[in-house]
């Protein structure tokens, strides 16, 4: 697992076609990984774009998934960092901070009673002319709030609330299912040769195909980097 993420910066491109709500989601992203002494965290670094049936598009990016206790101690996994939603047409933005119970300071303490699965956020109309911020650790650090709409709170293990209204509860919500397209493009991940041979229970051939695909990915990456250096300014 570590070898996979350390040596190969994975890139993906996939699409979710119109569903019952009349939306379409297209994603082109790459995975970003950060290592520490006893932990590491990763996330899809690209933006996800959802196009609705009325033509409007909402973009969002995911928080980090952190894995602690890799070398010593209890092994735990949780979300951390910010999740951001942007609706440019309506000038709406939502920012959600995961693992929001951390306190300021060098040693990273926690508020009394705070749990790692909790999050807090805000839905607001944003000032397009405000200073751009790459990353915020607390809601109070946001500089582009023109007018707040409501607070966001909850736990990704239990529920989500906008203001005082609960929009999702794990004990009440009905799980959704994934419907795979019957006619997918030949480049769809389901048709990767190494995965096909894994399904056929032939690990030796699957390993050969895996190495072949990795060599192709490295070659594609080097060509893209060479093009960036050689293209005219």
Secondary structure, 3 states (H helix, E strand, C coil): CHHHHHHCCCEEEEEECCCCCCEEEEEEEEEEEEECCCEEEEEECCCEEEEECCCCEEEEECCEEEEECCCCCCCEEEEEEEEEEEECCCCEEEEEEECCCECCCCCCCECCCCCCCEEEEEEEEECCCCCCCCCCCCHHHCCCEEEEEEEEEEECCCEEEECCEEEEECCCCCCCCCCCCCCCCCCCHHHCHHHHHHHCCCHHHHHHHHHHHHHHHHHHHHHHHHHHHHCCC
